[in-house]
Amino acid sequence: MVINNIDIMKIGIILSCVGFLFFGINSSINAATISASEILGQINWTANTTDSPSGSVNGSGFNNLSSLVLDTVYHRLFVSDQGNNRILIFQLDNNNSIETATAQYVLGACDLTTAGTGFMTASTFGGDVVNIEYDSVNKRLFVSDFVNARVLLLT
């Protein structure tokens, strides 16, 4: 299905600089009637706060998110939080719907309330995690570390 020259699959995702919305696609609707059904990254539909809701690093907000990937096998959503040098992992239910608006895990930082250091190591990102891809067959996450001109393979 194509809406406004954008290919839409089973789940559509709209990205903004600090949050994103999920909406289901039904072939009988058009672009004017699409409504998001769930939200991550903000406390409500009109908020626009970096690291929402507290304004400081947490497991529910983003600082310049840039990429996300859905793992339909293990029901996880990986979100690159570029401004905080980390990747947040949200657990989804068996239908790949959001269980909670707080991430379950973090990569590249010590915990959910800490940003990544920005220093380059084997387990942290030097900065600007621009793109991520997940290989569910081999359980591998590919992370582009833009500033350091490298791709990390996490297994």
Summary of the structure (lengths in Angstrom):
residues: 155
radius of gyration: 15.6
end to end distance: 33.5
largest distance: 48.9
contacts: 447
relative contact order: 0.14
helix: 6%
strand: 38%
